[in-house]
Amino acid sequence: MNLKDYIELNGEREIIDIEALEKCLAKPKPKTIYDIKKGDPYFILTLDGAIFKDEWYLLS
C-alpha cells in the first residue's frame, strides 16, 4: 500500500496521540563516527571504488 492509498482509507480518522505522531514524522538523526559502538557495522569506500563492510572493534 502506498501513502496515497493509506491517506484515502484513513484520511478522516481522528489523531489521538499527537506526541506519537510527531515522533513518527521526525527525521532521524544520522549516525556519525562518534556514535559507532563495538560490533556496529560500517562501510569503507576505497579510492578505486571498492566498498567493504566491516565491524567496529575498538572499545567505545
C-alpha positions in Angstrom: 0.0 0.0 0.0 1.4 3.4 -0.9 0.9 6.6 1.0 -1.8 7.9 -1.3 -3.9 4.8 -0.8 -3.4 4.9 3.0 -4.4 8.6 3.2 -7.6 7.8 1.2 -8.5 5.0 3.5 -7.6 6.7 6.8 -7.8 10.4 6.0 -10.9 11.0 8.2 -9.5 9.3 11.3 -9.0 11.4 14.4 -5.5 11.8 15.7 -5.4 10.7 19.4 -1.8 10.8 20.3 -0.1 13.9 18.8 3.2 13.1 20.5 3.4 9.7 18.9 2.6 11.2 15.5 5.3 13.9 15.9 7.8 11.2 16.9 7.0 9.2 13.7 7.3 12.2 11.5 10.5 13.5 13.0 13.6 12.9 10.8 16.0 10.5 12.5 19.4 11.9 13.4 22.1 10.5 11.2 24.9 8.5 12.8 28.3 10.0 13.0 31.7 8.3 13.6 31.2 9.3 17.3 28.0 7.2 17.6 29.6 3.9 16.5 29.8 1.3 19.2 31.7 -2.0 19.3 30.1 -4.5 17.0 28.3 -2.0 14.8 28.7 -2.5 11.0 30.4 0.2 8.9 31.5 0.5 5.3 34.8 1.5 3.7 35.0 3.1 0.2 38.4 2.8 -1.4 39.9 5.1 -3.9 39.3 2.6 -6.7 35.6 2.4 -5.9 35.5 -0.8 -4.0 33.2 -1.0 -1.0 33.9 -3.2 2.0 31.7 -3.9 5.0 33.4 -4.4 8.4 32.5 -4.5 12.1 33.7 -1.9 14.6 36.0 -3.5 17.1 37.5 -0.6 19.1 36.2 -0.1 22.6 33.9 2.9 22.8 
